[in-house]
Amino acid sequence: MDNQSQIVMYSTQWCGDCVRSKKVLDKLGIAFTEVDIDYDKEGFEIAKKIQNQNPRIPTIVFEDGTFLVEPSDVELTNKINSL
């Protein structure tokens, strides 16, 4: 999977679920781009658009165009393994 770095996680520094999901991706050796929606207005707008104007975090967008919102560790691991 050469294009793993195309994974984008919309998150914040204060979000416990975001920290947990980052740890899962790091443990799996998955590269991703993190967008902190507290500081990145465009990132906030993208997350908002993905979720019908109600952004929840983390929102993780994969290279195949699919996304997960507030995934459990198992959901996230299964998604990574399916790519």
C-alpha positions as CSV (number, residue, x, y, z in Angstrom):
1,M,0.0,0.0,0.0
2,D,2.2,2.8,-1.2
3,N,-0.6,5.4,-0.9
4,Q,-1.2,5.1,2.8
5,S,-0.1,8.6,3.3
6,Q,-3.2,9.7,1.5
7,I,-5.1,9.0,4.7
8,V,-6.3,12.3,6.3
9,M,-7.4,12.5,10.0
10,Y,-9.4,15.6,11.0
11,S,-8.8,16.0,14.7
12,T,-7.9,18.3,17.6
13,Q,-5.2,18.2,20.2
14,W,-7.8,17.9,23.1
15,C,-9.8,15.0,21.6
16,G,-9.2,11.7,23.5
17,D,-10.7,9.6,20.6
18,C,-8.3,11.4,18.2
19,V,-5.3,10.5,20.4
20,R,-6.5,6.9,20.6
21,S,-7.0,6.6,16.8
22,K,-3.5,8.1,16.1
23,K,-2.0,5.5,18.4
24,V,-3.8,2.7,16.4
25,L,-2.5,4.1,13.1
26,D,1.0,4.5,14.5
27,K,1.0,0.9,15.9
28,L,0.0,-0.4,12.5
29,G,2.8,1.7,10.9
30,I,0.3,3.7,8.8
31,A,1.3,7.1,7.5
32,F,-1.4,9.8,7.7
33,T,-1.9,13.5,7.5
34,E,-3.4,15.2,10.5
35,V,-5.5,18.3,10.1
36,D,-6.2,20.1,13.4
37,I,-9.7,21.6,12.8
38,D,-9.2,24.1,15.7
39,Y,-6.5,25.8,13.7
40,D,-7.2,24.9,10.1
41,K,-10.4,26.6,9.0
42,E,-10.5,24.9,5.6
43,G,-10.0,21.5,7.4
44,F,-12.9,22.3,9.7
45,E,-15.1,23.2,6.7
46,I,-14.1,19.9,4.9
47,A,-15.0,17.8,8.1
48,K,-18.3,19.7,8.4
49,K,-19.2,19.0,4.7
50,I,-18.3,15.3,5.0
51,Q,-20.7,15.0,8.0
52,N,-23.6,17.1,6.8
53,Q,-22.6,20.2,8.8
54,N,-22.2,18.4,12.1
55,P,-18.4,17.7,12.4
56,R,-17.4,15.1,14.9
57,I,-13.8,14.0,15.4
58,P,-11.8,12.1,14.6
59,T,-13.0,11.9,11.0
60,I,-10.6,9.7,9.1
61,V,-10.7,9.9,5.3
62,F,-9.1,7.0,3.3
63,E,-7.6,7.0,-0.1
64,D,-10.6,5.1,-1.5
65,G,-12.8,8.1,-0.6
66,T,-14.5,6.3,2.3
67,F,-14.3,7.7,5.9
68,L,-14.9,6.7,9.5
69,V,-16.1,9.0,12.2
70,E,-15.2,8.3,15.8
71,P,-14.2,4.7,15.0
72,S,-13.4,2.1,17.6
73,D,-9.9,0.6,17.5
74,V,-11.3,-2.6,16.0
75,E,-13.3,-0.6,13.3
76,L,-10.2,1.3,12.4
77,T,-7.9,-1.7,12.3
78,N,-10.4,-3.6,10.1
79,K,-10.6,-0.7,7.7
80,I,-6.9,-0.4,7.4
81,N,-6.6,-4.2,6.8
82,S,-9.2,-4.0,4.0
83,L,-7.4,-1.3,2.0
